Amino acid sequence: MQEYFEFARHKTSYRQEAVAGITTFLTMAYIIIVNPAILEAAGIPRGPSTTATIIAAAFGTIIMGVYAKRPFAIAPYMSENAFIAFTVVKVLGYSWQMALGAVFIAGVLFTLLTVFKVRSWLAEAIPLSLKCSFAVGIGLFLTFIGLNETGLVVPGVPGAPVRLGDITAPSTLLAVVGFLLVVVLMAKKVKGAIVIGIIATTVVSILLKVTPMPEHFVSLPPDLLPILMELDISGALSFKFFPIVLIIFIMAFVDTVGTLIGLSMRADLLDEKGNLPEIEKPMLADALATTLAPLLGTTTTGAYIESAAGIEEGGRTGFTALVVALLFLLSLFFAPLFTIVPPHAYGIALIVIGSFMIQPITKIDFEDFTELIPAFLTIVLMIFTYNIGVGMTAGLLVYPLLKVCAGRGREVPAGMWVLAALSLTFYIFYPHV
């Protein structure tokens, strides 16, 4: 079994991988509550949606662990669920059934493109500077989320979009203390520092009654039948709905590629050329999960950036993913217990992780503006638009254009032109409402 997960090659162990899996799960368990809450705005019942969210996450993460053997967790994407709920359904007026039909079509396309290795070909065409920017951008994006979740940074006013939060609030003070605890433990090289910080902050928060105790710790999973197989594929195939299908496809495509590369760079899983060996395997796990998700009644799934938390705890193999999947399955019956971790507890982990993920910026050539500017735009737009896909598409589009303008078009691989065309299509068809 140890040989299957290649513990020796990665200098890891069952204990280290288990701690990594627990850490990843604790930082992303919020999806069990948040995803159904967002999709409820689209008319998808919250109870059944909770069950669909958990099963989709467990299914994709199991495939990631057993088949792809990578330490990445899979779950419904936050940006895509918000796009579908608030833009596609609430603003444009389409049904959630049609939206899920579009997700299914995207999943099938992903699967075909992965099997024929088109997605891996495109991923390998991405230059090193952009790959580094994906890692840095994701790290700072996680930090920004963490700062917001802990209350250290809050929405501001027109002209000053963000500001310092109320640092005297109990939850914010607990977050600061928890952050310092994690940093000190990591400085002392204590194994499991992040998960210790999350759990300690949660326990103290409960004891001080900042976080309420749930009424029940055990509950039966809500019935899935009201939304099971309710997607409208024929409606999604209509000509008027084509732009929505295209946008969902591109958003999920770039999110997955960027997340896999960014996480793999931090986990030191890339080869000497900056590529992830056998990248089609984690991509197939993502594609199959995205195909199943709308059948269950939820939205696009993919590799989660919160997997970085487990990577920082030493997760390097598929066993980390299997631990995450097991915890998701247990949450079908223990959802109130697993979702008790407050935002100011898991937020500290995201801030810490971001500090480790900015290291690849040193590999970007700051003297070559055709490399620097696309990387810079990728990083800042990921953060300031609060959307990984927007940042990535901007970098993928600007990179070949700058190379051509500089008379260096021959440096652009063919796959990059395909990615640039997809990125341009994203901006053309995106419903700017």
Secondary structure, DSSP 8 states (H G I E B T S, - for coil): -TTTTTTTTTT--HHHHHHHHHHHHHHHTTHHHHHHHHHHTTT--HHHHHHHHHHHHHHHHHHIIIII--S--EEE-HHHHHIIIIIIIIIT---HHHHHHHHHHHHHHHHHHHHTTHHHHHHHTS-HHHHHHHHHHHHHHHHHHHHHHHTSEEEEETTEEEEE--TTSHHHHHHHHHHHHHHHHHHTT-TTHHHHHHHHHHHHHHHTTSS---S-S-------TTTTT---HHHHTSGGGHHHHHHHHHHHHHHHHHHHHHHHHHTT---TTS--TTTHHHHHHHHHHHHHHHHHT---EEE-TTHHHHHHTT--SHHHHHHHHHHHHHHHHHHHHHTTS-HHHHHHHHHHHHHHTTGGGGGS-TT-HHHHHHHHHHHHHHHHTT-HHHHHHHHHHHHHHHHHHTT-GGGS-HHHHHHHHHHHHHHHHS---
